[in-house]
Amino acid sequence: MSKGFTTEWKEELKSRSDIVTTISRYIKLDKKGKNYWGLCPFHYEKTPSFCVNEIEQFYKCFGCGESGDVITFVQKYEGVAFPEAISILAKNAGMEVPSLEDNSKLELQKKEKEQVLQALKMAARIYYQLLKSPLGKPAQDYLKKRNVNEKSVVTFGIGYSPDFDTVVKELSKHFSLDTLKKAGLVETSSSGKHFDPFAQRLVFPLINSYGDVIGFSARIIEDKPFAKYKNSSQGLVFDKSRVIFGINLLKKLKKESHSDIPYAILVEGQLDVVSMHQAGFKSTIASLGTALTQFHAQEIKRMTNTVILLLDGDSAGQKATIRSIDILRPTGITVKVATLPEGLDPDEFLKKYGSEKMQELLNKATDATDFQIQTLAKSFDLSDKQSRAKFIKSALNIVANLETDAEKNIYLETVRKLSNVPVDVLRQDLQNVKQESYVEEKEEKFEENFDTDAYILADKFILASLLYHKPWANLKECENLTFLNSDANLLFDYIKKGTPEKPAIVGGVFTIIDVENSPFIKGVINYVFNDEISEKVWKDCINKNKERWLLMEKDKLENTLKSADIDQRKDIAKKMFLLDIEIAKLKIK
């Protein structure tokens, strides 16, 4: 799996990029036993099931099944291609990235992505110019009505698409239709006509923290029965679960301030971000009006350690706030909540009360746990005994997930005030709340969808035992083994080349094999060893591997038997008889 780089160079890069140190830059890891554990960045969870093995230099999540080496982690976390992940690690390791070996497929992918990004950049410029032109008057009037000034138009690169054809025609002069479709800039109607998906909408470029235009979010400016916002379709460079509107400006603000930003303000819509920036709140961002994800949280964490949630004050906004707290807090971000009154959104609040009142609202932001408990209390009738008991049970579940006893004591007092139940009683009940804990070392929680074929299972067990250096695994007993799966034979060769000074490790497998596209090797790496495994199981699997090859040899003889003459048939029959004896011996052992 060269991907354009030599195996030797990649091994050197990985040796200088310790997996624990590297992953710790992205997520919080705690050492438990021999491994490091943290909350998985690839799926939402409250209990750490993401394990990093320092000795073997690989990670594995027992919740979602993601696994890989340090390169794979950076590639998936950053949402970048393999060469870009290599570049990030090389920069941190102080290594120069060599010229790529001849890899036409990789070069094609790289060129394709570059073309898509160039098309998106040009599209942003065209939309912006159209807004300024006579064709942009409807959008200009709309922005004026919404009090969006000229400076904001420039800062956010706001544009306009006047119709279904103008932008498509202009872009088609410079890019192929295939590139424009991959960029999400062209869609095709049922009649086969190509059109601009953002037609007759105000267009906001979506820019990542590296300054690349990766997509667009477009808003209707007239009262029509269409969705208010239309975002770019998922594609080569656009993934809605990772996009934060205004993250590029937040990064710029951090760079200019030469220190951490005191807090980021998270709102729901693009125009809310624009209004907040105009009012002087330059650290405001939004997640495209969608539910916050772990990727959003990790991206924000790089910029600041504190987030104030300023979501709409209606019931939907409150639900979004609760979910955002659950997503943000596991990353170590301090979360506060500023509740907007009267069901107003940030833009409406600023128009009605002004920036000074907004600052007062932000200064009075409620601690996230307080907000959760207070919001929970509103959904129960606390004058009713049964309802109050249900509230206490739910509130204690919130308290139980806090990290320190000091925090728990503080919020037990909040529950006491709302429920009128003594703290000592609440503390006793808290001990009965099921505590979430780290996944046990024997890794019982992870289930792999293994192939049910007994021979494949045996092969996976053999290779997993050798790779994980299990006490029953004897490499000498495997000298004459061969595997049907080509990746299995690559892995077996890698294991055999290991020495006491430099044994085979799991992390090294990702350098020689494209694990992501090899279900068999994934099964080996994620193999679950149960407590009943013994030396006999090992020997049975070795025999199973040998038995398969004997049966395959017998099948070949049976095929030749059909066209053989009398003398040949006798010889073949004798060989088949001897094979049957060997197979029988294996089953007796």
C-alpha positions as CSV (number, residue, x, y, z in Angstrom):
1,M,0.0,0.0,0.0
2,S,2.6,2.6,-1.1
3,K,0.1,5.3,-2.1
4,G,3.1,7.1,-3.7
5,F,5.5,6.9,-0.7
6,T,8.0,4.2,0.1
7,T,7.3,1.9,2.9
8,E,10.7,2.8,4.5
9,W,9.8,6.5,4.5
10,K,6.4,5.9,6.0
11,E,7.8,3.8,8.7
12,E,10.3,6.6,9.6
13,L,7.4,9.1,9.7
14,K,5.4,6.9,12.0
15,S,8.4,6.3,14.3
16,R,8.7,10.0,14.7
17,S,4.9,10.4,15.2
18,D,4.1,8.6,18.4
19,I,0.4,7.7,18.2
20,V,-0.5,8.6,21.8
21,T,1.3,12.0,21.5
22,T,-0.4,12.7,18.1
23,I,-3.9,11.7,19.1
24,S,-3.6,13.6,22.4
25,R,-3.4,16.8,20.3
26,Y,-6.9,16.1,19.1
27,I,-8.7,14.4,22.0
28,K,-8.2,13.9,25.7
29,L,-6.6,10.5,26.6
30,D,-6.3,8.9,30.0
31,K,-4.1,5.9,30.8
32,K,-6.0,2.9,32.1
33,G,-4.0,-0.2,32.5
34,K,-1.5,-0.6,29.7
35,N,-3.6,1.4,27.2
36,Y,-4.9,5.0,26.7
37,W,-8.6,5.7,26.6
38,G,-10.8,8.6,25.4
39,L,-14.1,9.5,23.9
40,C,-14.3,8.4,20.3
41,P,-14.1,11.4,17.8
42,F,-15.8,9.3,15.1
43,H,-19.2,8.7,16.9
44,Y,-21.1,10.2,19.8
45,E,-20.6,8.6,23.1
46,K,-20.5,9.5,26.8
47,T,-18.3,6.6,28.0
48,P,-14.8,6.3,26.6
49,S,-14.5,3.3,24.3
50,F,-11.7,4.6,22.1
51,C,-8.5,2.8,22.9
52,V,-5.0,3.7,21.9
53,N,-2.3,1.0,22.2
54,E,1.1,2.7,22.6
55,I,3.1,-0.5,22.2
56,E,1.4,-1.7,19.0
57,Q,1.0,2.0,17.7
58,F,-2.7,1.7,16.7
59,Y,-6.1,2.7,17.9
60,K,-9.4,0.9,18.0
61,C,-12.9,2.0,19.1
62,F,-15.0,-0.7,20.8
63,G,-18.1,1.3,20.2
64,C,-18.1,2.0,16.4
65,G,-15.3,-0.3,15.2
66,E,-13.0,2.3,13.8
67,S,-9.4,1.3,13.9
68,G,-6.1,2.4,12.3
69,D,-2.6,3.8,12.7
70,V,-1.5,7.4,13.3
71,I,-1.8,8.2,9.6
72,T,-5.3,6.8,9.4
73,F,-6.4,8.8,12.4
74,V,-5.1,12.1,11.1
75,Q,-6.7,11.3,7.7
76,K,-10.1,10.6,9.2
77,Y,-10.1,13.3,11.9
78,E,-8.9,16.1,9.6
79,G,-11.1,14.9,6.8
80,V,-8.2,14.9,4.4
81,A,-6.7,12.6,1.7
82,F,-3.8,10.4,2.5
83,P,-1.1,12.7,1.1
84,E,-2.5,15.6,3.1
85,A,-2.4,13.5,6.3
86,I,1.2,12.6,5.5
87,S,2.0,16.3,5.1
88,I,0.5,17.2,8.4
89,L,2.4,14.5,10.3
90,A,5.7,15.3,8.4
91,K,5.4,19.0,9.3
92,N,5.0,18.1,13.0
93,A,7.8,15.6,12.8
94,G,10.2,18.1,11.1
95,M,10.5,15.8,8.0
96,E,10.6,16.8,4.4
97,V,7.9,15.1,2.3
98,P,9.6,13.3,-0.6
99,S,8.5,13.4,-4.2
100,L,5.8,10.9,-4.9
101,E,6.6,7.7,-6.6
102,D,4.7,7.1,-9.9
103,N,1.1,6.7,-8.9
104,S,-1.2,7.7,-11.6
105,K,-4.4,7.0,-9.6
106,L,-3.3,9.1,-6.7
107,E,-2.2,11.9,-9.0
108,L,-5.6,11.8,-10.7
109,Q,-7.4,12.0,-7.4
110,K,-5.3,14.9,-6.3
111,K,-5.8,16.7,-9.5
112,E,-9.6,16.1,-9.3
113,K,-9.8,17.6,-5.9
114,E,-7.7,20.6,-6.9
115,Q,-10.1,21.2,-9.8
116,V,-13.1,21.0,-7.6
117,L,-11.6,23.5,-5.1
118,Q,-10.7,25.8,-8.0
119,A,-14.3,25.6,-9.4
120,L,-15.7,26.4,-6.0
121,K,-13.4,29.4,-5.5
122,M,-14.3,30.7,-8.9
123,A,-18.0,30.2,-8.2
124,A,-17.7,32.2,-5.0
125,R,-16.2,35.1,-7.0
126,I,-18.9,35.0,-9.6
127,Y,-21.7,34.9,-7.1
128,Y,-20.1,37.9,-5.3
129,Q,-19.8,39.8,-8.6
130,L,-23.4,39.1,-9.5
131,L,-24.6,40.5,-6.1
132,K,-22.8,43.7,-7.0
133,S,-24.2,43.8,-10.5
134,P,-27.6,45.2,-11.7
135,L,-28.8,41.5,-11.7
136,G,-28.2,41.5,-7.9
137,K,-30.7,44.2,-7.0
138,P,-33.3,41.8,-5.4
139,A,-30.5,40.5,-3.1
140,Q,-29.2,44.0,-2.4
141,D,-32.7,45.1,-1.4
142,Y,-33.0,42.0,0.9
143,L,-29.7,42.6,2.6
144,K,-30.6,46.3,3.1
145,K,-33.9,45.2,4.7
146,R,-31.9,42.8,7.0
147,N,-29.5,45.6,7.9
148,V,-26.5,43.7,6.5
149,N,-23.8,46.3,5.7
150,E,-21.2,46.4,2.9
151,K,-18.4,45.4,5.2
152,S,-20.2,42.2,6.1
153,V,-20.8,41.4,2.5
154,V,-17.1,41.6,1.9
155,T,-16.1,39.8,5.1
156,F,-18.3,36.8,4.4
157,G,-18.1,36.9,0.6
158,I,-21.9,37.0,0.3
159,G,-23.1,36.5,-3.3
160,Y,-26.3,36.0,-5.3
161,S,-27.5,33.7,-8.0
162,P,-30.0,35.5,-10.2
163,D,-31.2,32.6,-12.3
164,F,-30.6,28.9,-13.3
165,D,-28.2,29.6,-16.2
166,T,-25.8,32.5,-15.6
167,V,-23.3,30.9,-13.2
168,V,-23.4,27.5,-15.0
169,K,-22.6,29.1,-18.4
170,E,-19.7,31.1,-16.9
171,L,-18.2,28.1,-15.0
172,S,-18.5,25.8,-18.1
173,K,-16.0,28.0,-19.9
174,H,-13.3,26.9,-17.4
175,F,-14.3,23.5,-16.0
176,S,-15.8,20.2,-17.3
177,L,-19.3,19.3,-16.4
178,D,-18.0,16.3,-14.4
179,T,-15.9,18.7,-12.2
180,L,-18.9,21.1,-11.7
181,K,-21.1,18.2,-10.7
182,K,-18.6,16.9,-8.2
183,A,-18.3,20.4,-6.8
184,G,-22.1,20.5,-6.3
185,L,-22.3,23.5,-8.6
186,V,-24.5,21.9,-11.3
187,E,-27.5,19.6,-11.0
188,T,-29.5,18.0,-13.8
189,S,-33.3,18.2,-14.3
190,S,-35.5,15.2,-15.3
191,S,-35.5,16.7,-18.8
192,G,-31.7,16.6,-18.9
193,K,-31.0,20.3,-18.5
194,H,-28.1,21.4,-16.3
195,F,-28.9,24.2,-13.8
196,D,-27.6,26.1,-10.8
197,P,-28.9,24.6,-7.6
198,F,-28.7,27.9,-5.8
199,A,-30.7,29.9,-8.4
200,Q,-32.6,33.0,-7.1
201,R,-31.0,32.7,-3.6
202,L,-28.5,34.7,-1.5
203,V,-25.3,32.6,-1.5
204,F,-23.0,32.2,1.5
205,P,-19.6,30.6,0.7
206,L,-18.6,27.9,3.2
207,I,-14.9,28.2,4.0
208,N,-12.9,25.7,6.1
209,S,-10.2,26.6,8.6
210,Y,-7.6,26.3,5.9
211,G,-9.3,29.1,3.8
212,D,-10.7,26.8,1.1
213,V,-14.2,27.3,-0.3
214,I,-15.7,23.8,0.2
215,G,-19.3,24.5,-0.6
216,F,-22.2,27.0,-0.3
217,S,-25.3,27.6,1.7
218,A,-28.0,29.6,-0.1
219,R,-31.0,31.3,1.4
220,I,-34.3,32.3,-0.3
221,I,-35.0,36.0,-0.3
222,E,-38.7,35.8,-1.3
223,D,-41.6,34.2,0.4
224,K,-41.8,30.9,-1.6
225,P,-42.8,27.4,-0.7
226,F,-39.2,26.2,-0.7
227,A,-36.7,25.2,2.0
228,K,-35.3,28.4,3.6
229,Y,-31.7,27.2,3.1
230,K,-30.2,24.9,0.5
231,N,-26.7,23.5,1.1
232,S,-24.2,22.0,-1.2
233,S,-24.7,18.2,-1.7
234,Q,-22.3,15.8,0.0
235,G,-19.3,15.3,-2.2
236,L,-15.6,15.2,-2.8
237,V,-14.8,18.1,-0.5
238,F,-18.1,18.9,1.2
239,D,-19.3,17.2,4.4
240,K,-22.1,19.0,6.2
241,S,-21.2,17.2,9.5
242,R,-17.8,18.9,9.5
243,V,-18.7,22.4,8.3
244,I,-18.8,25.4,10.7
245,F,-19.9,28.7,9.2
246,G,-17.4,31.4,10.3
247,I,-14.6,29.0,11.4
248,N,-12.1,30.6,9.1
249,L,-12.9,34.0,10.8
250,L,-12.6,32.4,14.2
251,K,-9.2,31.1,13.3
252,K,-8.1,34.5,12.0
253,L,-9.3,36.1,15.2
254,K,-7.2,33.7,17.2
255,K,-4.2,34.3,15.1
256,E,-4.6,38.1,15.4
257,S,-5.1,37.9,19.2
258,H,-2.0,35.7,19.7
259,S,-3.8,33.8,22.4
260,D,-6.8,31.6,23.0
261,I,-10.2,33.2,22.3
262,P,-12.1,33.7,25.6
263,Y,-15.2,32.0,24.1
264,A,-16.9,31.2,20.9
265,I,-20.6,32.0,20.5
266,L,-22.6,29.3,18.7
267,V,-25.8,30.3,16.9
268,E,-28.0,28.6,14.4
269,G,-28.1,30.5,11.1
270,Q,-25.7,32.3,8.8
271,L,-27.5,35.7,9.1
272,D,-27.4,35.4,12.9
273,V,-23.6,35.0,12.5
274,V,-23.4,38.1,10.2
275,S,-25.6,40.2,12.6
276,M,-23.5,39.2,15.6
277,H,-20.2,40.0,13.8
278,Q,-21.6,43.4,12.8
279,A,-22.5,44.1,16.4
280,G,-18.9,43.4,17.5
281,F,-19.2,39.7,18.5
282,K,-16.5,38.4,16.2
283,S,-16.2,35.0,17.7
284,T,-19.7,33.9,16.6
285,I,-20.1,30.7,14.5
286,A,-22.9,28.4,13.3
287,S,-23.3,24.8,12.3
288,L,-25.5,25.3,9.2
289,G,-28.7,25.0,11.3
290,T,-28.0,21.3,11.7
291,A,-27.4,19.2,14.8
292,L,-23.9,19.7,16.2
293,T,-21.5,16.7,15.6
294,Q,-18.3,15.5,17.3
295,F,-16.3,16.8,14.3
296,H,-17.8,20.3,14.9
297,A,-16.9,20.1,18.6
298,Q,-13.3,19.0,17.9
299,E,-12.8,21.8,15.4
300,I,-14.1,24.4,17.9
301,K,-11.9,22.9,20.6
302,R,-8.8,23.9,18.5
303,M,-9.9,27.6,18.7
304,T,-11.2,28.0,22.2
305,N,-11.9,26.1,25.5
306,T,-15.3,27.8,26.2
307,V,-18.5,28.0,24.1
308,I,-21.6,30.0,24.8
309,L,-24.7,28.5,23.2
310,L,-26.9,31.3,21.9
311,L,-29.6,29.2,20.3
312,D,-33.2,30.2,19.7
313,G,-35.4,30.5,22.8
314,D,-38.2,28.3,21.6
315,S,-38.6,24.6,22.6
316,A,-36.8,23.4,19.5
317,G,-33.9,25.7,20.4
318,Q,-33.8,24.3,23.9
319,K,-33.7,20.7,22.7
320,A,-30.8,21.7,20.3
321,T,-29.1,23.3,23.3
322,I,-29.3,20.2,25.4
323,R,-27.9,18.1,22.6
324,S,-25.1,20.6,21.9
325,I,-24.1,20.4,25.6
326,D,-23.8,16.6,25.3
327,I,-21.6,16.9,22.2
328,L,-19.4,19.7,23.4
329,R,-18.7,18.8,27.0
330,P,-17.0,15.4,26.4
331,T,-14.2,17.2,24.5
332,G,-13.3,19.2,27.6
333,I,-15.0,22.4,26.4
334,T,-16.6,24.6,29.1
335,V,-20.2,25.1,28.0
336,K,-22.4,28.0,29.0
337,V,-26.0,28.8,27.8
338,A,-27.3,32.3,27.1
339,T,-31.1,32.0,26.9
340,L,-32.8,34.4,24.4
341,P,-36.1,35.8,25.6
342,E,-39.5,35.9,23.9
343,G,-38.6,33.2,21.4
344,L,-36.3,35.7,19.6
345,D,-33.3,34.6,17.5
346,P,-29.9,36.5,17.9
347,D,-30.6,38.8,14.9
348,E,-34.0,39.8,16.2
349,F,-32.7,40.3,19.7
350,L,-29.9,42.7,18.4
351,K,-32.5,44.7,16.4
352,K,-34.8,45.0,19.4
353,Y,-32.3,45.5,22.2
354,G,-28.9,46.3,20.8
355,S,-25.3,45.1,21.4
356,E,-25.0,46.3,25.0
357,K,-28.0,44.1,26.1
358,M,-26.5,41.2,24.1
359,Q,-23.3,41.5,26.0
360,E,-25.2,41.6,29.3
361,L,-27.0,38.4,28.2
362,L,-23.7,36.7,27.4
363,N,-22.1,37.8,30.7
364,K,-25.0,36.2,32.5
365,A,-24.7,32.9,30.6
366,T,-25.8,29.9,32.7
367,D,-23.6,27.0,33.5
368,A,-24.5,24.1,31.2
369,T,-25.4,21.6,33.9
370,D,-27.5,24.2,35.7
371,F,-29.3,24.8,32.4
372,Q,-29.9,21.0,31.9
373,I,-31.3,20.6,35.4
374,Q,-33.4,23.7,35.3
375,T,-34.8,22.8,31.9
376,L,-35.5,19.3,33.1
377,A,-37.4,20.6,36.1
378,K,-39.8,22.6,33.9
379,S,-41.0,19.3,32.3
380,F,-42.2,17.9,35.6
381,D,-44.9,18.9,38.0
382,L,-42.7,19.2,41.2
383,S,-45.8,19.5,43.4
384,D,-46.8,16.0,42.5
385,K,-44.8,13.3,44.5
386,Q,-44.5,10.8,41.6
387,S,-43.5,13.4,39.1
388,R,-41.0,14.8,41.5
389,A,-39.5,11.4,42.0
390,K,-39.1,11.0,38.3
391,F,-37.4,14.4,38.1
392,I,-34.9,13.4,40.8
393,K,-34.0,10.2,39.0
394,S,-33.4,12.0,35.7
395,A,-31.5,14.9,37.4
396,L,-29.2,12.4,39.3
397,N,-28.4,10.8,35.9
398,I,-27.1,14.2,34.8
399,V,-25.1,14.7,38.0
400,A,-23.6,11.2,37.9
401,N,-21.9,11.9,34.6
402,L,-19.9,14.8,36.1
403,E,-16.2,14.2,36.6
404,T,-15.4,15.3,40.1
405,D,-17.1,14.9,43.5
406,A,-16.9,18.6,44.0
407,E,-19.0,19.2,40.9
408,K,-21.5,16.6,41.9
409,N,-21.9,18.2,45.4
410,I,-22.5,21.6,43.8
411,Y,-25.3,20.3,41.5
412,L,-26.8,18.0,44.2
413,E,-27.5,21.3,46.0
414,T,-29.3,22.5,42.8
415,V,-31.4,19.4,42.8
416,R,-32.1,19.8,46.5
417,K,-33.5,23.3,46.0
418,L,-35.8,22.2,43.2
419,S,-37.0,18.9,44.8
420,N,-36.8,19.9,48.5
421,V,-35.1,16.5,49.3
422,P,-32.1,16.6,51.7
423,V,-28.7,16.4,50.1
424,D,-27.7,13.4,52.1
425,V,-30.6,11.4,50.7
426,L,-29.8,12.6,47.2
427,R,-26.1,11.6,47.7
428,Q,-27.2,8.2,48.8
429,D,-29.4,7.8,45.7
430,L,-26.6,9.0,43.5
431,Q,-24.5,6.0,44.6
432,N,-27.1,3.7,43.2
433,V,-27.1,5.4,39.7
434,K,-25.3,3.1,37.4
435,Q,-21.8,4.5,36.7
436,E,-20.5,4.3,33.2
437,S,-17.0,2.9,33.1
438,Y,-14.1,2.3,30.7
439,V,-14.4,-0.7,28.4
440,E,-12.7,-3.7,30.0
441,E,-9.3,-4.8,28.7
442,K,-10.8,-8.1,27.4
443,E,-12.7,-6.0,25.0
444,E,-16.1,-7.7,25.3
445,K,-18.2,-4.8,24.1
446,F,-16.9,-4.9,20.5
447,E,-18.6,-7.3,18.1
448,E,-17.1,-8.0,14.7
449,N,-19.2,-9.3,11.9
450,F,-16.9,-12.2,11.1
451,D,-17.3,-14.5,8.1
452,T,-19.0,-17.7,9.3
453,D,-16.7,-20.0,7.1
454,A,-14.8,-22.2,9.6
455,Y,-11.6,-22.1,7.5
456,I,-11.6,-18.3,7.3
457,L,-12.3,-18.0,11.1
458,A,-9.3,-20.3,11.7
459,D,-7.1,-18.2,9.5
460,K,-8.2,-15.0,11.3
461,F,-7.5,-16.6,14.7
462,I,-4.0,-17.8,13.6
463,L,-3.0,-14.4,12.3
464,A,-4.5,-12.4,15.1
465,S,-2.8,-14.7,17.7
466,L,0.6,-14.2,16.0
467,L,0.1,-10.4,15.5
468,Y,-0.9,-9.9,19.2
469,H,1.9,-12.2,20.4
470,K,-0.5,-14.5,22.3
471,P,1.3,-17.0,24.6
472,W,-0.1,-20.0,22.7
473,A,1.0,-18.6,19.3
474,N,4.0,-20.6,18.0
475,L,5.4,-19.2,14.7
476,K,7.4,-22.4,14.1
477,E,4.2,-24.4,13.9
478,C,3.0,-22.1,11.1
479,E,6.0,-22.4,8.8
480,N,4.2,-24.4,6.1
481,L,0.9,-22.6,6.3
482,T,-0.5,-20.7,3.3
483,F,-3.6,-18.5,3.2
484,L,-6.1,-18.1,0.4
485,N,-6.5,-14.3,1.0
486,S,-3.7,-12.4,-0.6
487,D,-3.7,-9.7,2.1
488,A,-3.5,-12.6,4.7
489,N,-0.3,-13.8,3.0
490,L,1.1,-10.2,3.1
491,L,0.4,-10.0,6.8
492,F,1.9,-13.4,7.4
493,D,5.1,-12.4,5.6
494,Y,5.2,-9.2,7.7
495,I,4.9,-11.2,10.9
496,K,7.6,-13.7,9.9
497,K,10.0,-10.9,9.2
498,G,9.7,-9.6,12.7
499,T,12.6,-10.0,15.1
500,P,12.9,-10.0,18.9
501,E,14.4,-6.5,18.6
502,K,11.8,-5.3,16.1
503,P,8.7,-7.5,16.3
504,A,5.6,-7.1,14.1
505,I,3.1,-4.6,15.6
506,V,-0.5,-3.8,14.7
507,G,0.4,-0.3,13.7
508,G,2.8,-1.6,11.1
509,V,0.0,-3.5,9.3
510,F,-1.5,-0.2,8.1
511,T,1.7,0.6,6.3
512,I,1.8,-2.5,4.1
513,I,-1.9,-3.2,3.6
514,D,-4.9,-1.0,2.8
515,V,-6.8,-2.2,5.9
516,E,-9.8,0.0,5.2
517,N,-10.6,-1.9,2.0
518,S,-9.7,-5.4,3.4
519,P,-12.5,-6.9,5.5
520,F,-10.3,-9.9,6.2
521,I,-7.5,-7.9,7.7
522,K,-9.9,-5.7,9.6
523,G,-11.3,-8.9,11.1
524,V,-7.8,-9.9,12.2
525,I,-7.0,-6.5,13.8
526,N,-10.4,-6.4,15.6
527,Y,-10.4,-10.0,16.6
528,V,-12.0,-10.7,20.0
529,F,-10.2,-13.3,22.1
530,N,-12.5,-14.9,24.7
531,D,-11.5,-16.3,28.0
532,E,-11.8,-20.0,26.9
533,I,-9.0,-19.9,24.3
534,S,-6.4,-22.5,24.9
535,E,-3.5,-24.1,23.2
536,K,-5.9,-26.8,21.8
537,V,-7.9,-24.1,20.0
538,W,-4.6,-22.9,18.4
539,K,-3.7,-26.4,17.2
540,D,-7.2,-27.0,15.9
541,C,-7.0,-23.8,13.8
542,I,-3.5,-24.8,12.5
543,N,-5.0,-28.2,11.5
544,K,-8.0,-26.5,9.9
545,N,-5.7,-24.5,7.6
546,K,-3.8,-27.6,6.6
547,E,-7.0,-29.5,6.1
548,R,-8.3,-26.9,3.6
549,W,-5.2,-27.3,1.4
550,L,-5.5,-31.1,1.5
551,L,-9.2,-30.9,0.5
552,M,-8.3,-28.5,-2.3
553,E,-5.6,-30.9,-3.6
554,K,-8.2,-33.7,-3.5
555,D,-10.6,-31.6,-5.5
556,K,-8.0,-31.1,-8.2
557,L,-7.3,-34.8,-8.4
558,E,-11.0,-35.5,-8.7
559,N,-11.2,-33.1,-11.6
560,T,-8.3,-34.8,-13.4
561,L,-9.8,-38.2,-12.7
562,K,-12.6,-37.6,-15.2
563,S,-10.3,-37.3,-18.2
564,A,-7.6,-39.8,-17.1
565,D,-7.0,-43.3,-18.6
566,I,-7.1,-46.5,-16.6
567,D,-3.4,-46.4,-15.4
568,Q,-3.6,-42.7,-14.5
569,R,-6.9,-43.3,-12.6
570,K,-5.2,-45.9,-10.4
571,D,-2.4,-43.5,-9.6
572,I,-4.8,-40.7,-8.9
573,A,-7.0,-42.9,-6.7
574,K,-4.0,-43.9,-4.7
575,K,-3.0,-40.3,-4.1
576,M,-6.6,-39.4,-3.1
577,F,-6.5,-42.3,-0.6
578,L,-3.3,-41.0,1.0
579,L,-4.9,-37.5,1.2
580,D,-7.9,-39.0,3.0
581,I,-5.6,-40.6,5.5
582,E,-3.8,-37.2,6.1
583,I,-7.2,-35.4,6.5
584,A,-8.4,-38.1,9.0
585,K,-5.1,-37.7,11.0
586,L,-5.7,-34.0,11.3
587,K,-9.3,-34.5,12.6
588,I,-8.0,-37.1,15.2
589,K,-5.3,-34.7,16.6
